[in-house]
Amino acid sequence: MAAFTSLFPARRRQRRPHGVRRPATGLAGRDFLLLLLATLGTFANYAPMLTVVPLWTARGAAGEGGAGAATAVTMATTVAVQLCMGRLTRRFTLRRLLCAGALLLGLPTFGYVLSSGLAWVLTVSAVRGVGFGVVAVTGSALVAELVPPEQRGRAVGWYGVAVGLPQVALLPLGAWLAADGHFGAVFAAAGALSVAAVPLVAAMSGRSAARSRPSRSPEPSASGSYRPLLRPALLLAAASAALGGLTSFLPFVLARLDLAPTALLVLFVAMIVGRWAAGVWSDRRGPGRLVLPAAALCAPAVAVLALTAGHEETVPVALAMVALYGLADGALQNETLVLMFRRAGPHGSGAAGTAWNMAYDGGTGLGSAGVGLAAPWLGAAARSGPSRH
């Protein structure tokens, strides 16, 4: 019981004196709040497209393999631009880059409605992938810039909540609207929400709490090498490969198509809970302690899910495995990012954000592409099962 209540520490509400403005930086700062709101906008674009674009592509007679290709191309250009982020962050501020990324992510989304042909969808997805790559790196790097090191676990946790809430609400909603044929409305709303993040970012002060306040414990100096970040990045990439397969193909492999929104809701609620709880734990106990336990839970959860998803009688077990994977993967995401920030040092937030996002997005793309290539065999096996008759 004590371990559980430690995740929810009592907080004494303090009133701000009259006339005193909210600080610009820090966990309760104005800039961090604006970052969270902007993140909600950009991920409100990204999240529903994970399922809507594959369904739109499949509608254009590209088949399930084409559906996987759309996500894979998005992730490929995402990772490609992330390789250039070191050079870009040296030339432009993180705020300018985040504004540009939000526009590149949002504006092309309006173009999906013009055609469901595979070539057009892949082209639009490639441009959106560039925008998402910029958004993902700069958003996570700004978390480290806007809060002092002793608050990073909780800050990354709240950033994870802002990333996850659109996935909880809009990913299943997008799948539901797309199933009813309302693709145009989904594309228009997603594009507008990403563009709306630009004025929020522009309103930020540009100050950095991480450089102006010392941490409670010394951090290693930035070495300019990605080697200290390799192990957590590989663990994150492996878990994210499973996530890419789940988000793109749950509607195709579950025993009933109407279960897909429920399963996606369970997945992303569990991921939010996992990220937030891991952030509180990290600030109280130290970063990195949950990395290996969380990674160890992901593989068996996915294995049991694969065995139970296609059969009506084992659907409750499949949903339980979706929840277990979501909790473990959410904790792993939070812990690896905080650990990478620590290992990269006080001036290495950009390198840590780049490495983390490359691992996450690269793993997601490879997982989606791999399951897409296997989809004809998986689909044939599922259709031959008793639950399909």
Order of alpha helices (4+ residues) and beta strands (2+ residues): alpha-alpha-alpha-alpha-alpha-alpha-alpha-alpha-alpha-alpha-alpha-alpha-alpha-alpha-alpha
